[in-house]
Amino acid sequence: MFNWFKSPQLSKADEQQIVRGIQAAEKNTRAEIRVHIARRLKANSALSEAQEIFNSLGMHSTELRNGVLLYVCLREKKFAIVGDIGIHSHVSETFWNEVRDEMQLLFAEGKVASAICHGIGRAGEKLQEYFPADGNHNPNELSDEISRS
């Protein structure tokens, strides 16, 4: 899905930038955002792999079913975005396709961390719109750390 001449990598600084992006996006919403970095694609497609990872991370168990997973396979240069039923019921497939296309442009320029952070930010905007933070009840139900396989 993205065309780089060499296999992309994430530095420690990139990873910290991504975690800070997740924390900033979640500050204004009751939703959860996760990023998963895979070494290689195990399923038939990035989307089916992302759906499996979504479930294995327990993202379907959030109170409002409003989690979003950004799945990136660096070696095979593929990615997918999965939103749970709560957020998916508010946004159309067109929104997810727009985010995908915007991320694709950044990936094609070799801006891996920027692409991921852009996806986090765009998802966060919609999550904030439909699931705004409640000062009295805004639990962080899932880890903000990058998961890996």
C-alpha positions as CSV (number, residue, x, y, z in Angstrom):
1,M,0.0,0.0,0.0
2,F,2.9,2.4,0.4
3,N,6.0,2.4,-1.7
4,W,9.4,2.8,-0.1
5,F,12.7,1.6,-1.5
6,K,13.9,0.3,1.9
7,S,12.0,-1.1,4.8
8,P,10.7,1.7,7.0
9,Q,11.7,1.9,10.7
10,L,10.4,3.7,13.7
11,S,12.9,5.3,16.0
12,K,12.4,5.7,19.7
13,A,11.6,9.4,19.1
14,D,9.0,8.3,16.5
15,E,7.4,5.9,19.0
16,Q,7.3,8.6,21.7
17,Q,5.6,11.0,19.2
18,I,3.0,8.4,18.4
19,V,2.2,7.7,22.1
20,R,2.0,11.4,22.7
21,G,-0.4,11.7,19.8
22,I,-2.6,8.9,21.3
23,Q,-2.6,10.6,24.7
24,A,-3.5,14.0,23.1
25,A,-6.3,12.6,21.1
26,E,-7.7,10.6,24.0
27,K,-7.6,13.6,26.3
28,N,-10.7,15.0,24.6
29,T,-12.7,11.9,24.2
30,R,-14.0,8.9,26.1
31,A,-12.8,6.7,23.3
32,E,-9.7,4.6,22.9
33,I,-7.0,4.6,20.2
34,R,-4.3,2.0,19.8
35,V,-1.5,1.5,17.3
36,H,-0.2,-1.9,16.5
37,I,3.1,-2.5,14.6
38,A,3.5,-5.9,13.0
39,R,6.7,-7.4,11.8
40,R,5.0,-9.4,9.1
41,L,1.5,-9.9,7.8
42,K,0.1,-13.2,9.0
43,A,-3.5,-13.1,7.6
44,N,-4.7,-12.7,4.0
45,S,-4.9,-8.9,4.3
46,A,-3.9,-6.1,6.5
47,L,-7.6,-5.5,7.3
48,S,-8.3,-9.1,8.4
49,E,-5.1,-9.0,10.5
50,A,-6.1,-5.7,12.0
51,Q,-9.5,-7.1,13.0
52,E,-7.9,-10.1,14.7
53,I,-5.5,-7.8,16.6
54,F,-8.4,-5.5,17.5
55,N,-10.1,-8.4,19.2
56,S,-7.0,-9.8,20.8
57,L,-6.2,-6.4,22.4
58,G,-9.7,-6.3,23.9
59,M,-10.7,-3.2,22.0
60,H,-14.2,-4.6,21.5
61,S,-14.6,-4.6,25.3
62,T,-14.6,-0.8,25.8
63,E,-17.6,0.6,27.6
64,L,-18.9,2.6,24.6
65,R,-17.5,0.3,21.8
66,N,-15.7,3.2,20.4
67,G,-12.1,2.0,20.0
68,V,-10.0,2.7,16.9
69,L,-7.0,0.6,15.9
70,L,-4.3,1.7,13.4
71,Y,-2.5,-1.4,12.3
72,V,0.8,-1.0,10.4
73,C,3.0,-3.8,8.9
74,L,6.3,-2.0,8.2
75,R,8.0,-4.9,6.4
76,E,5.2,-5.5,4.0
77,K,4.2,-1.8,3.8
78,K,0.5,-2.3,4.5
79,F,-1.8,-0.7,7.0
80,A,-5.5,-0.8,8.0
81,I,-7.8,1.2,10.3
82,V,-10.5,-0.6,12.3
83,G,-13.2,1.3,14.3
84,D,-15.5,-0.5,16.7
85,I,-19.3,-0.4,16.2
86,G,-19.8,2.7,18.4
87,I,-17.7,5.0,16.2
88,H,-18.5,3.2,13.0
89,S,-22.2,3.9,13.5
90,H,-21.5,7.6,13.5
91,V,-19.0,7.9,10.6
92,S,-19.3,6.6,7.1
93,E,-16.9,4.4,5.1
94,T,-16.1,7.6,3.2
95,F,-14.5,9.0,6.4
96,W,-12.3,6.0,6.9
97,N,-11.3,6.0,3.2
98,E,-10.3,9.7,3.5
99,V,-8.1,9.0,6.5
100,R,-6.6,6.0,4.7
101,D,-5.8,8.1,1.6
102,E,-4.3,10.9,3.6
103,M,-2.1,8.5,5.5
104,Q,-1.1,6.8,2.3
105,L,0.3,10.0,0.9
106,L,2.5,10.5,4.0
107,F,3.6,6.9,3.9
108,A,4.6,7.3,0.3
109,E,6.8,10.2,1.3
110,G,8.5,8.0,3.8
111,K,6.9,9.9,6.8
112,V,5.9,6.8,8.8
113,A,5.4,8.4,12.2
114,S,3.7,11.5,10.6
115,A,1.3,9.2,8.8
116,I,0.4,7.3,11.9
117,C,0.0,10.5,14.0
118,H,-2.2,12.0,11.2
119,G,-4.5,8.9,11.4
120,I,-4.6,9.2,15.2
121,G,-5.4,12.9,15.0
122,R,-8.2,12.4,12.4
123,A,-9.7,9.6,14.3
124,G,-9.5,11.6,17.5
125,E,-11.4,14.5,16.0
126,K,-14.4,12.3,15.2
127,L,-14.2,10.5,18.5
128,Q,-14.2,13.8,20.3
129,E,-17.2,14.9,18.3
130,Y,-19.3,11.8,19.1
131,F,-17.8,10.7,22.4
132,P,-16.5,13.9,24.1
133,A,-14.6,13.7,27.4
134,D,-16.6,13.9,30.5
135,G,-14.6,15.5,33.3
136,N,-16.1,13.2,35.9
137,H,-15.8,10.0,33.9
138,N,-13.0,9.7,31.3
139,P,-11.2,6.4,32.0
140,N,-8.3,5.3,30.0
141,E,-9.6,1.8,29.4
142,L,-6.7,0.6,27.2
143,S,-2.9,1.2,27.2
144,D,-1.6,4.0,25.1
145,E,1.6,2.1,24.3
146,I,2.3,0.7,20.9
147,S,1.5,-3.0,20.7
148,R,3.6,-5.4,18.5
149,S,3.5,-8.8,16.9
